[in-house]
């Protein structure tokens, strides 16, 4: 795929997205857990949340990432999470309760383009297969919001479906499925590293993986030197 090829737009409304994830909340791990787990854990490993830190996961889904972060920050740390689906929040909250970690996490239902936390209130942000769900004009607005809540020197790690290295039959079939069956195939390839760099984050590490022939970027960046909007 050429670097100048336009990124597909997201046509689905947020109300429709919320309804979809509400309906999938109890079976989401069966449908996507195997696909996402290895790369989610790779991204969390790169983020390397530490004891006592304040971490945030955007689009926490069924709570596997939040659980990982709660263990990483320890009893002196805190974890925040935001997701558009109330039913997903219920599943994630039950997972935390089962593991005795409810007191370390605050899970909020809402739109991540406008987050409820104060400026410079978190040390690390994680997202996995979330950025590509936002419509193209929303991506820079969301990343600006991430910069607002992230402390100076804070880290942000994004795992996302990538348009880098696309090509061939598998990519063409996937794009066709996204354009015509967006409710079921809602992620679309985007430029993950470029999105973070254009938002002013300093790129520290990038990996390009493939799952079922589809390219996935895992990108770690830092707020150091970020341009103020």
Helices and strands as residue ranges (DSSP letters): H 14-24, H 28-47, E 54-58, H 64-73, E 78-83, H 86-98, G 102-104, E 105-109, E 122-128, G 131-133, H 136-149, E 150-161, H 168-180, H 192-198, E 202-211, E 214-222
